[in-house]
Amino acid sequence: MYPIRRNRRLRTNEAIRSLVRETIITPNDFLVPLFVVEGKGVKEEIASMPNYYRYSLDLLSEEVKQLWSMGLKSVLLFVKVPDLLKDNKGTEALNPDGLMQRAVKTIKNACPEMLVMTDVALDPYSIYGHDGVLVDGKVLNDDTAEILADMSISHAEAGADFVAPSDMMDGRILTIREALEDEGFTDTGIMSYSAKYASAFYGPFRDALDSAPANMKNVPKDKKTYQMDPGNRDEALRETEMDIDEGADIVMIKPGIAYLDIVREIRNEVEVPVAVYQVSGEYAMIKAAAEKGWLDHDAVMMEQITAIKRAGAHIIASYFAKDVVNFIS
Ligand code: PBG
């Protein structure tokens, strides 16, 4: 006797498959990371991130208008800081006329409804390429959190809708939330990188911003004293719950594909929106394999994005956002 239930009935053709599909990707799923540089008319391709660019402010305006027209309504900003402006404490990060602050204003001017999130971390501003102040070979926690709070206020003053601390210092969400409240920025949100792993997948991003830990004496070569150990799962929940208690509006897990067990676990436990960052190395791997003709670019891209959403992401930060929207529309 054949089974009464034949699951293949629901896979017979595209019409039925699309009728029962559980995970649908739309432009609303995406947060678009953008890299910003000084200059005019600059659109530089990032060597390890094919077809991804750093933009000067004039071209950034064009880019965000295009994103908006594609239905991509949220951006996450990163700046490449000239070496001359780097120091140990990220002083330039607080400059009201700094690149980040001008970038926020530029976008709000060009596209007032675009949701602007800003990266809050010291590494692009640090001569040592670390996410905090370095003293005697150690990344200081509380001093760094205070600077991140000042940075957050500076970004809020420039017009940022959300600040996105990507540093993994303890207690920084509370420090930032309290500072924003004190300054009257009650509507400025916080998207916390809550479970950010010390991952080798960030390599191309560090090329993009020239922000890798410096190869100098007494400078830690990696970020393992603040970013999480890839072997840990329970700790990711603890980190995320603490950030929510401290006032995070959105929590993020990073990287994506290699950490989808963590994504599902956190999605099952928390009641705030969950974001996943499909990071630079994940982008680079697909681009490189496709360039060699070893993988089907669009198919693998869609499969990975779908897997991230299926695992539990409400929001996906991805360098593929435009490629995906072009593919699905
Ligand atoms: C640093 C930061 C990193 C990324 C986002 N913010 C790199 C790092 O922690 O060294 C990585 C993003 C990516 O790889 O796409 N604060």
Residues whose N, C-alpha, C, O or C-beta is under 5 A from the ligand:
A	BS01	PBG	A121 D123 S166 F201 Y202 F205 V279 S280 G281
